Amino acid sequence: MTTREIVTAYIRAIEAMSDEAEQYMHPGIENVEHPNKLFPAGKRYDLAALREAAARGKAVMASQRYEIRQMLVEGDRAAVLIAWSGTLSVAYGPLPVGHVMRAEICSIIELRDGKVWRQEQYDCYL
């Protein structure tokens, strides 16, 4: 698979909230979520933390959509612009069940051994 195909498959598996996403993750994966509206201090995740975050996401989201608007690929790296939306299955703070959250995302993804090894997220929640 090409870098574009791997990154697209990874994003689609995350979108589906599928355990299959892990097959695209390198055992030494690091995900850096830069400061944003939901996490003002930002967050860092390893594989175990990503599993926990996925479980939390499944518990609060009825569905989500990742619209890949643009992807630039250079070797084993991809810069991906994404329009994200997620429908809440439970109330989240002041947001009611059924509320559609939205964000514009820039994700820089680097592969190692054909798997996602490093991901930096810049999430702009609307």
ZAMAR-642025 format. One record per atom (N, C-alpha, C, O): residue in one letter; x, y, z. Coordinates in steps of 0.05 Angstrom, whole numbers, plus 32768, in hexadecimal, padded with zeros to 4 digits. Layout:
N
AXYZ
...
This chain:
126
M80117FE88000
M800080008000
M801280198000
M80278019800C
T8008802E7FF3
T801680477FF3
T80108056800D
T7FFE804F801C
T8020806B8012
T801B807C8029
T7FFF80878028
T7FF18087803D
R7FF680918011
R7FDB809B800F
R7FC680868016
R7FB2808C8024
E7FC9806E800C
E7FB680598011
E7FB68051802F
E7FA0804D803A
I7FCD804F803B
I7FCF80488058
I7FC1805E8069
I7FB18058807A
V7FC880778064
V7FBD808D8073
V7F9E808E806F
V7F9080928083
T7F95808B8057
T7F78808C8052
T7F6A80758060
T7F558079806C
A7F75805D805F
A7F698045806C
A7F69804A808B
A7F5580438098
Y7F7E80558095
Y7F80805B80B2
Y7F6A806E80BA
Y7F5C806A80CE
I7F67808480AB
I7F52809880B1
I7F37808C80AF
I7F25809280BF
R7F32807C809B
R7F18806F8097
R7F11805C80AE
R7EFA805B80B7
A7F25804D80B8
A7F21803B80CF
A7F1B804B80E8
A7F0A804380F8
I7F28806280EC
I7F2280738103
I7F06807E8100
I7EF7807F8114
E7EFF808780E9
E7EE5809280E3
E7ECF807E80EB
E7EBA808580F6
A7ED3806480E4
A7EC0804F80EA
A7EC180468107
A7EB18035810F
M7ED380528117
M7ED6804B8133
M7EDB802D8135
M7ED1801F8147
S7EEB80238122
S7EF180078120
S7F0B7FFF812E
S7F1F800E812D
D7F0C7FE8813A
D7F257FDE8145
D7F3A7FD88130
D7F517FD58136
E7F317FD88117
E7F437FD38100
E7F587FEA80FE
E7F6D7FE680F1
A7F5280018109
A7F6580178107
A7F80800F8112
A7F9580188109
E7F807FFE8127
E7F9A7FF78133
E7FAD7FE88120
E7FC57FE98124
Q7FA27FDA810C
Q7FB37FCC80F9
Q7FC57FDF80E9
Q7FD97FD780DE
Y7FBD7FF980E9
Y7FCD800D80DA
Y7FE0801B80EC
Y7FF0802C80E3
M7FE080158106
M7FF08024811A
M800A80148120
M80097FFC8125
H80208022811F
H803A80178127
H803980138145
H802D80238154
P80467FFD8150
P80467FF9816D
P80518010817D
P804A80148194
G806380208170
G806F8037817E
G806180518177
G806E80668179
I80488050816F
I803A80688166
I803A807E817B
I803880798193
E803D80978172
E803980AE8183
E802680C18175
E802B80C8815E
N801280C98183
N7FFE80DD8178
N800080F5818A
N7FFC80F481A2
V8005810C817E
V80068125818C
V7FEE81368183
V7FEC813D816C
E7FDD813D8196
E7FC7814E8191
E7FCD8169819D
E7FCF816D81B5
H7FD1817C818B
H7FD981978194
H7FC281A581A2
H7FAB819D819E
P7FC781B981B3
P7FB281C681C2
P7F9B81CF81B0
P7F9E81D9819A
N7F8381CB81BB
N7F6B81D281AC
N7F5481D781C0
N7F5881D781D8
K7F3C81DC81B6
K7F2581E381C6
K7F1E81CD81DB
K7F1781D381F2
L7F2181B481D3
L7F1A819E81E6
L7F31819781F9
L7F2C81908210
F7F49819A81EF
F7F61819381FF
F7F7481AB81FF
F7F8881AA81EF
P7F6F81BF820F
P7F8081D8820E
P7F9D81D38213
P7FAE81E2820A
A7FA481BE8221
A7FC181B78226
A7FCC81A48212
A7FE3819D8212
G7FBB819B81FF
G7FC3818781EC
G7FC5816C81F9
G7FBF81698211
K7FCC815781E9
K7FCE813C81F4
K7FE2812D81E4
K7FE8813381CC
R7FEE811881F0
R8000810581E3
R7FF580E981E8
R7FED80E381FE
Y7FF680D981D3
Y7FEB80BE81D5
Y800080AA81CB
Y800C80AF81B6
D8002809481D9
D8010807D81CE
D7FFA806981C6
D7FE3807081C6
L8002805081BF
L7FEE803D81B5
L7FD9803781CA
L7FC1803681C4
A7FE1803381E3
A7FCD802D81F8
A7FBA804481FC
A7FA280408200
A7FC4805C81FC
A7FB480748200
A7FA1807881E8
A7F8A808181EC
L7FAA807181D0
L7F98807381B9
L7F81805F81BB
L7F6B806581B3
R7F87804781C5
R7F72803381C9
R7F5D803E81DC
R7F45803C81D8
E7F66804A81F2
E7F5480568206
E7F44806D81FA
E7F2C806F81FF
A7F51807E81EB
A7F43809481DE
A7F2E808A81CB
A7F18809681C9
A7F34807581BC
A7F21806981A9
A7F08805F81B8
A7EF1806281AF
A7F0D805281CF
A7EF6804781DF
A7EE5805E81E9
A7ECD805C81E9
R7EF2807481F2
R7EE3808B81FB
R7ED3809781E4
R7EBC809F81E8
G7EDF809981CD
G7ED180A481B5
G7EB8809381AE
G7EA3809E81A8
K7EBB807981AE
K7EA4806781A8
K7E8E806B81BC
K7E76806881B6
A7E95807281D5
A7E81807581EA
A7E71808F81E7
A7E5B809181F1
V7E7C80A381DA
V7E6E80BD81D8
V7E6580C581BC
V7E5480D781B9
M7E6F80B781A7
M7E6980BF818C
M7E5680AA817F
M7E5C80928180
A7E4080B38174
A7E2E80A18165
A7E3B809B814A
A7E3980858140
S7E4880AF813E
S7E5580AC8124
S7E6880C38120
S7E6780D8812E
Q7E7A80C0810D
Q7E8C80D68106
Q7E9380D380E9
Q7E9280BE80DD
R7E9C80E980DD
R7EA380EB80C1
R7EBD80FA80BF
R7EC0811080CA
Y7ED080EF80B0
Y7EE980FC80AA
Y7EEA8101808C
Y7EEE80EE807C
E7EE581198084
E7EE681208067
E7F0381298061
E7F0B813E8069
I7F1181188052
I7F2C811F804B
I7F2A81338034
I7F21812D801E
R7F32814C803A
R7F2F81628027
R7F4881648016
R7F46816C7FFE
Q7F5F815D8021
Q7F78815F8012
Q7F8D814E8020
Q7F8D814C8039
M7F9E81418010
M7FB48132801C
M7FCD8137800A
M7FCC81327FF2
L7FE2813F8017
L7FFC8143800A
L800E812D8015
L8011812A802D
V801A811E8003
V802B8108800B
V8048810C8001
V804C81147FEA
E805A81078013
E80778108800C
E808480F08019
E808880F08032
G808A80DC800A
G809780C48015
G808480B78029
G806E80AF8023
D808E80B48042
D807F80A78057
D806F80BB8069
D806780B4807F
R806C80D3805F
R805D80E8806E
R804580F2805E
R804680F38045
A803080F8806D
A801881048060
A800E811B8072
A800E8119808A
A800681308065
A7FF881468072
A7FDC81458068
A7FD681468050
V7FC98142807B
V7FAD813D8073
V7F9B8153807F
V7F9C81598097
L7F8C8160806E
L7F7881748077
L7F5D81658078
L7F5481598064
I7F508167808F
I7F3781578094
I7F228169809F
I7F27817A80B0
A7F0981668094
A7EF2817280A1
A7EE5815B80B1
A7EDC814880A5
W7EE4815E80CB
W7ED9814980DD
W7EBE815280E8
W7EBA816980EE
S7EAC813F80EA
S7E93814380F8
S7E8C812A8108
S7E92811480FF
G7E81812E811F
G7E7A81178130
G7E60811D813F
G7E5C81338149
T7E4E8109813F
T7E34810C814B
T7E3580FF8167
T7E3C80E78169
L7E2E810E817B
L7E2F81048197
L7E1980F0819C
L7E0280F48195
S7E2080DA81A9
S7E0C80C681B2
S7E0480CA81CF
S7DF080BF81D8
V7E1380DC81DD
V7E0D80E381F8
V7E12810181FB
V7E1F810D81EA
A7E07810D8210
A7E0C81298215
A7E2A812C821D
A7E34811A822B
Y7E3781418213
Y7E5381458219
Y7E5681628222
Y7E5581758212
G7E598165823D
G7E5981808248
G7E3F818E8241
G7E2981828246
P7E4081A68236
P7E2781B4822F
P7E1A81AA8215
P7E0481B4820E
L7E2781988207
L7E1D819081ED
L7E0A817881F0
L7E10816581FE
P7DF2817A81E3
P7DDE816581E7
P7DE3814D81D4
P7DF2814E81C1
V7DD6813781DB
V7DD6811F81CA
V7DCD812781AE
V7DBB813781AB
G7DDB811D819A
G7DD48124817E
G7DE2813C8173
G7DE18142815B
H7DF0814B8184
H7DFE8163817B
H7E15815A8168
H7E228146816D
V7E1881698152
V7E2E8163813F
V7E4581758145
V7E44818D8141
M7E5B8169814E
M7E7481788153
M7E82817A8138
M7E8081698127
R7E92818F8134
R7EA18193811B
R7EBD819D8121
R7EC181AC8134
A7ED081968110
A7EEB819F8112
A7EF8819F80F7
A7EF2818E80E6
E7F0A81B280F3
E7F1C81B180DC
E7F3781A780E7
E7F4081B180FC
I7F42819380DA
I7F5A818580E5
I7F70818580D0
I7F6C818180B8
C7F88818A80DA
C7FA1818580CA
C7FB0816F80D9
C7FB7817380F0
S7FB4815980CC
S7FC2814380D8
S7FDB813C80C8
S7FD9813880B0
I7FF1813C80D5
I800B813580C9
I8011811880D2
I8014811380EA
I8012810680BF
I801580EA80C5
I802F80DF80B8
I803480E480A1
E803F80D280C9
E805880C680BF
E805780A880C3
E804F809E80D9
L805E809980AF
L805E807C80B0
L807A807180B6
L808E807E80B0
R807A805A80C3
R8093804B80C6
R808B802E80C3
R8078802480CF
D809A801F80B2
D8094800380AD
D8077800080A2
D806A7FEC80A8
G806E80148093
G805380128087
G803C8016809A
G802580108093
K8042802180B2
K802D802680C6
K802F804380D0
K8045804F80CF
V8019804D80DB
V801A806880E7
V802B80688100
V8024805A8113
W8040807780FF
W805480788114
W805280918125
W80548091813D
R804C80A88117
R804A80C18124
R803480D18117
R803280D280FF
Q802480DE8128
Q800E80EE811E
Q800C8107812F
Q800A81068147
E800C811E8121
E80088137812F
E7FED81438125
E7FE98146810D
Q7FDC814A8139
Q7FC181538133
Q7FBF8171813B
Q7FC781798150
Y7FB481808129
Y7FAC819C812E
Y7F8E819D8129
Y7F8581A08113
D7F7F819B813F
D7F62819B813D
D7F5681B68144
D7F5B81C18159
C7F4681C18132
C7F3981DA8136
C7F1B81D58138
C7F0D81D28124
Y7F1181D38151
Y7EF581CD8155
Y7EE581E78150
Y7EEC81FD8158
L7ECF81E38142
L7EBD81FA813A
L7EA681FD814D
L7E96820E814A
